[in-house]
Amino acid sequence: MYTKNKIQKSSSKLQSFMFGICIFLIGISANAQCAMCRAALSGDSNTKKAEAVNDGIVYLMVIPYLLVLIIGYLIYRMYSKKKKAV
């Protein structure tokens, strides 16, 4: 059985963990563009290049999300087949 001290310690650990997650998720604005991208995209005349760079970033971002979704679906299908077999 749990004693009062163990419950308080676990509650304190949970609060610390939640606080850490909240601090981690707070967005801190940063100017973190690489020097080459900044030089290539500076100025108003480079709107086509800026759009191309943004499209490339979106393309590179979509691939990992698709892989995670596909793997998640396959795992879900595997577990649902096992449950039906039992």
C-alpha positions in Angstrom: 0.0 0.0 0.0 1.0 3.5 -0.6 1.8 5.7 2.3 1.1 9.4 2.5 4.8 10.3 1.9 5.0 8.1 -1.3 1.8 9.8 -2.7 3.2 13.2 -1.9 6.5 12.4 -3.5 4.9 11.0 -6.7 2.6 14.1 -6.8 5.6 16.3 -6.5 7.4 14.5 -9.3 4.4 14.7 -11.5 4.1 18.5 -10.9 7.8 18.9 -11.7 7.5 16.9 -14.9 4.5 18.9 -16.0 6.3 22.2 -15.2 9.2 21.0 -17.3 7.0 20.2 -20.2 5.3 23.6 -20.0 8.6 25.4 -20.0 9.8 23.2 -22.9 6.7 24.0 -25.0 6.8 27.8 -24.5 8.0 29.3 -27.8 11.0 31.4 -27.6 11.4 33.5 -30.7 14.8 33.3 -32.3 16.4 34.6 -35.4 17.9 31.3 -36.5 18.1 31.6 -40.2 21.4 30.4 -41.7 23.7 33.0 -43.3 23.4 31.5 -46.8 19.6 31.5 -46.7 19.5 35.0 -45.4 21.9 36.3 -48.1 20.0 34.5 -50.9 16.6 35.7 -49.8 17.3 39.2 -48.6 15.6 42.0 -50.5 12.2 42.4 -52.1 13.2 41.2 -55.6 13.7 37.6 -54.5 10.0 36.7 -53.8 10.2 33.7 -56.2 13.2 32.3 -54.4 11.6 32.8 -51.0 8.5 31.0 -52.2 10.7 28.1 -53.5 12.5 27.9 -50.2 9.3 27.8 -48.3 7.9 25.1 -50.6 11.0 23.1 -50.1 10.7 23.4 -46.3 7.1 22.2 -46.4 8.0 19.3 -48.7 10.8 18.2 -46.3 8.5 18.5 -43.4 5.7 16.4 -44.8 7.7 13.3 -45.5 8.5 12.4 -41.8 4.8 13.0 -40.8 3.6 10.7 -43.6 6.1 8.0 -42.5 4.9 8.3 -38.8 1.2 8.1 -39.9 1.9 5.0 -42.1 3.8 3.2 -39.4 1.1 4.1 -36.8 -1.6 2.8 -39.1 0.3 -0.5 -39.7 0.8 -0.9 -35.9 -2.9 -0.2 -35.3 -3.9 -2.7 -37.9 -1.5 -5.3 -36.5 -3.0 -4.9 -33.0 -6.6 -5.0 -34.2 -5.9 -8.3 -36.0 -4.4 -9.8 -32.9 -7.5 -8.7 -30.8 -9.8 -10.3 -33.4 -7.8 -13.5 -33.3 -8.1 -13.8 -29.5 
